[in-house]
């Protein structure tokens, strides 16, 4: 009986311990984003001199590859090659 209680308390402790760390919170936020179709965010694209080229705001997921950042917003695919991309979650 004591062994079962010890195992139960240990499991609960691990769950609460993991639940408080930043990597767990990031994982849960990513899962929530995947399920709900994205996060509310603002993406701003700057040129290499710091001037704003374009800004996008809405609920969407942002992906990246070696040379580009891309996302779907308002039924359109946006692909950004070059520039400086700042992705802010609201």
LINTAJO-V473908 format. One record per pair of residues at least 24 apart in sequence whose C-alpha atoms are under 8 Angstrom apart, sorted by sequence separation. I is the first residue (numbers start at 1). J is the second residue. If there is no record, write none. Layout:
I,J  I,J
//
This chain:
37,61  34,61  33,61  48,83  47,83  48,84  46,83  47,84  45,83  46,84  45,84  46,85  45,85  44,85  45,86  43,85  44,86  43,86  44,87  43,87  42,87  43,88  41,87  42,88  41,88  42,89  41,89  42,90  40,89  41,90  39,89  40,90  39,90
//
